[in-house]
Amino acid sequence: MEITVRGADATEVDAIADVWWHSWHQAHADIVPESLVELRTLASFGDRARKHFDSIRVVGDVGQPQGFCYVVGAELQQLFVSSAFHGAGVASALIADAERILRKSGVATAWLACAFGNKRAERFYHKQGWSNVGTMLELLETSVGDYELETWRFEKRLSAALEGEEMP
């Protein structure tokens, strides 16, 4: 079964925020400081989804996102999948789409941040060809300004854009 990745529809910002909130808390609530967990409200994810709407790529029917991602510059900044779709290929489709967008933007080496202890994500990124290159201080976007968190930094060298490859 082929998985289609598409741009987000304006009517589904709240549904994307809901996936993001549930997925983030499932993956991070036990491994990041409580002060960050308290800032990660459903409303905060809605605000961020609206802010980055033009960049968000989604899998699933309109209004029923299974997962989403977006890139900022050379960074794959967010990648979240509803737990009901873990292992279904949604994350692989989203990361492949993000890598294609990054390649088309001329990015030679893409990067992403991953919370310490997020073993599921760490295994997934390794399977997708990303390498953990160490730690970094990440400035996370919150409703009260930047929040500093030390994270793992993963990188992937991207091949040149394929001839005839179209942007989304």
Contacts in CASP RR format, 6 or more apart in sequence:
PFRMAT RR
TARGET T0000
AUTHOR 0000-0000-0000
METHOD contacts of the structure
MODEL  1
MEITVRGADATEVDAIADVWWHSWHQAHADIVPESLVELRTLASFGDRAR
KHFDSIRVVGDVGQPQGFCYVVGAELQQLFVSSAFHGAGVASALIADAER
ILRKSGVATAWLACAFGNKRAERFYHKQGWSNVGTMLELLETSVGDYELE
TWRFEKRLSAALEGEEMP
3 59 0 8 1.000
3 88 0 8 1.000
3 89 0 8 1.000
3 90 0 8 1.000
3 92 0 8 1.000
3 93 0 8 1.000
4 59 0 8 1.000
4 60 0 8 1.000
4 93 0 8 1.000
5 57 0 8 1.000
5 58 0 8 1.000
5 59 0 8 1.000
5 93 0 8 1.000
5 94 0 8 1.000
5 96 0 8 1.000
5 97 0 8 1.000
5 168 0 8 1.000
6 57 0 8 1.000
6 58 0 8 1.000
6 59 0 8 1.000
6 60 0 8 1.000
6 168 0 8 1.000
7 56 0 8 1.000
7 57 0 8 1.000
7 58 0 8 1.000
7 168 0 8 1.000
8 16 0 8 1.000
8 53 0 8 1.000
8 56 0 8 1.000
8 57 0 8 1.000
8 58 0 8 1.000
8 65 0 8 1.000
8 68 0 8 1.000
9 58 0 8 1.000
9 62 0 8 1.000
9 63 0 8 1.000
10 53 0 8 1.000
11 62 0 8 1.000
11 63 0 8 1.000
12 58 0 8 1.000
12 62 0 8 1.000
12 63 0 8 1.000
12 64 0 8 1.000
12 65 0 8 1.000
13 46 0 8 1.000
13 49 0 8 1.000
13 50 0 8 1.000
13 53 0 8 1.000
14 46 0 8 1.000
14 49 0 8 1.000
15 63 0 8 1.000
15 64 0 8 1.000
15 65 0 8 1.000
16 46 0 8 1.000
16 49 0 8 1.000
16 56 0 8 1.000
16 58 0 8 1.000
16 65 0 8 1.000
16 67 0 8 1.000
16 68 0 8 1.000
17 42 0 8 1.000
17 45 0 8 1.000
17 46 0 8 1.000
17 48 0 8 1.000
17 49 0 8 1.000
18 42 0 8 1.000
18 45 0 8 1.000
19 65 0 8 1.000
19 66 0 8 1.000
19 67 0 8 1.000
19 68 0 8 1.000
19 80 0 8 1.000
19 81 0 8 1.000
19 82 0 8 1.000
20 45 0 8 1.000
20 46 0 8 1.000
20 48 0 8 1.000
20 49 0 8 1.000
20 68 0 8 1.000
20 78 0 8 1.000
20 80 0 8 1.000
21 40 0 8 1.000
21 41 0 8 1.000
21 42 0 8 1.000
21 45 0 8 1.000
22 82 0 8 1.000
22 83 0 8 1.000
23 67 0 8 1.000
23 80 0 8 1.000
23 81 0 8 1.000
23 82 0 8 1.000
23 83 0 8 1.000
24 40 0 8 1.000
24 45 0 8 1.000
24 80 0 8 1.000
25 37 0 8 1.000
25 40 0 8 1.000
26 83 0 8 1.000
27 80 0 8 1.000
27 115 0 8 1.000
27 118 0 8 1.000
27 120 0 8 1.000
27 121 0 8 1.000
28 36 0 8 1.000
28 37 0 8 1.000
28 40 0 8 1.000
28 115 0 8 1.000
28 118 0 8 1.000
29 37 0 8 1.000
31 115 0 8 1.000
31 116 0 8 1.000
31 117 0 8 1.000
31 118 0 8 1.000
32 115 0 8 1.000
32 149 0 8 1.000
33 149 0 8 1.000
35 147 0 8 1.000
36 140 0 8 1.000
36 142 0 8 1.000
36 147 0 8 1.000
36 149 0 8 1.000
39 142 0 8 1.000
39 143 0 8 1.000
39 144 0 8 1.000
39 147 0 8 1.000
40 142 0 8 1.000
41 143 0 8 1.000
43 143 0 8 1.000
44 142 0 8 1.000
44 143 0 8 1.000
47 143 0 8 1.000
48 141 0 8 1.000
49 56 0 8 1.000
52 70 0 8 1.000
52 72 0 8 1.000
52 77 0 8 1.000
52 78 0 8 1.000
55 70 0 8 1.000
55 71 0 8 1.000
55 72 0 8 1.000
56 68 0 8 1.000
56 69 0 8 1.000
56 70 0 8 1.000
57 68 0 8 1.000
57 69 0 8 1.000
57 70 0 8 1.000
57 94 0 8 1.000
57 97 0 8 1.000
57 98 0 8 1.000
57 101 0 8 1.000
57 168 0 8 1.000
58 65 0 8 1.000
58 66 0 8 1.000
58 67 0 8 1.000
58 68 0 8 1.000
59 65 0 8 1.000
59 66 0 8 1.000
59 67 0 8 1.000
59 68 0 8 1.000
59 81 0 8 1.000
59 85 0 8 1.000
59 90 0 8 1.000
59 93 0 8 1.000
59 94 0 8 1.000
60 66 0 8 1.000
60 67 0 8 1.000
65 82 0 8 1.000
66 81 0 8 1.000
66 82 0 8 1.000
66 84 0 8 1.000
66 85 0 8 1.000
66 88 0 8 1.000
66 90 0 8 1.000
67 80 0 8 1.000
67 81 0 8 1.000
67 82 0 8 1.000
67 85 0 8 1.000
67 90 0 8 1.000
67 91 0 8 1.000
67 94 0 8 1.000
68 78 0 8 1.000
68 79 0 8 1.000
68 80 0 8 1.000
68 94 0 8 1.000
69 76 0 8 1.000
69 78 0 8 1.000
69 79 0 8 1.000
69 80 0 8 1.000
69 94 0 8 1.000
69 95 0 8 1.000
69 97 0 8 1.000
69 98 0 8 1.000
70 77 0 8 1.000
70 78 0 8 1.000
70 98 0 8 1.000
71 77 0 8 1.000
71 98 0 8 1.000
71 101 0 8 1.000
71 102 0 8 1.000
71 105 0 8 1.000
71 110 0 8 1.000
73 102 0 8 1.000
73 105 0 8 1.000
73 107 0 8 1.000
74 102 0 8 1.000
74 107 0 8 1.000
74 109 0 8 1.000
74 110 0 8 1.000
74 111 0 8 1.000
75 110 0 8 1.000
75 111 0 8 1.000
75 112 0 8 1.000
75 113 0 8 1.000
76 95 0 8 1.000
76 98 0 8 1.000
76 99 0 8 1.000
76 102 0 8 1.000
76 110 0 8 1.000
76 111 0 8 1.000
76 112 0 8 1.000
77 112 0 8 1.000
79 91 0 8 1.000
79 94 0 8 1.000
79 95 0 8 1.000
79 98 0 8 1.000
79 112 0 8 1.000
81 90 0 8 1.000
81 91 0 8 1.000
81 94 0 8 1.000
82 90 0 8 1.000
91 124 0 8 1.000
92 128 0 8 1.000
95 128 0 8 1.000
97 168 0 8 1.000
98 110 0 8 1.000
99 110 0 8 1.000
99 156 0 8 1.000
99 158 0 8 1.000
100 165 0 8 1.000
101 167 0 8 1.000
101 168 0 8 1.000
102 110 0 8 1.000
102 158 0 8 1.000
103 158 0 8 1.000
103 159 0 8 1.000
103 160 0 8 1.000
103 161 0 8 1.000
103 162 0 8 1.000
103 165 0 8 1.000
104 161 0 8 1.000
104 165 0 8 1.000
104 167 0 8 1.000
106 161 0 8 1.000
107 158 0 8 1.000
108 157 0 8 1.000
108 158 0 8 1.000
109 155 0 8 1.000
109 156 0 8 1.000
109 157 0 8 1.000
109 158 0 8 1.000
110 155 0 8 1.000
110 156 0 8 1.000
110 158 0 8 1.000
111 153 0 8 1.000
111 154 0 8 1.000
111 155 0 8 1.000
111 156 0 8 1.000
112 125 0 8 1.000
112 130 0 8 1.000
112 153 0 8 1.000
112 154 0 8 1.000
113 136 0 8 1.000
113 138 0 8 1.000
113 151 0 8 1.000
113 152 0 8 1.000
113 153 0 8 1.000
113 154 0 8 1.000
114 121 0 8 1.000
114 122 0 8 1.000
114 125 0 8 1.000
114 132 0 8 1.000
114 151 0 8 1.000
114 152 0 8 1.000
114 153 0 8 1.000
114 154 0 8 1.000
115 121 0 8 1.000
115 149 0 8 1.000
115 151 0 8 1.000
115 152 0 8 1.000
116 135 0 8 1.000
116 150 0 8 1.000
116 151 0 8 1.000
116 152 0 8 1.000
122 132 0 8 1.000
122 152 0 8 1.000
125 132 0 8 1.000
125 154 0 8 1.000
126 132 0 8 1.000
128 156 0 8 1.000
129 156 0 8 1.000
130 154 0 8 1.000
130 155 0 8 1.000
130 156 0 8 1.000
131 154 0 8 1.000
131 155 0 8 1.000
131 156 0 8 1.000
132 152 0 8 1.000
132 153 0 8 1.000
132 154 0 8 1.000
133 153 0 8 1.000
133 154 0 8 1.000
133 155 0 8 1.000
134 152 0 8 1.000
134 153 0 8 1.000
135 150 0 8 1.000
135 151 0 8 1.000
135 152 0 8 1.000
135 153 0 8 1.000
136 150 0 8 1.000
136 151 0 8 1.000
136 152 0 8 1.000
136 153 0 8 1.000
137 148 0 8 1.000
137 149 0 8 1.000
137 150 0 8 1.000
137 151 0 8 1.000
138 148 0 8 1.000
138 149 0 8 1.000
138 150 0 8 1.000
138 151 0 8 1.000
139 146 0 8 1.000
139 147 0 8 1.000
139 148 0 8 1.000
140 146 0 8 1.000
140 147 0 8 1.000
140 148 0 8 1.000
140 149 0 8 1.000
141 147 0 8 1.000
END
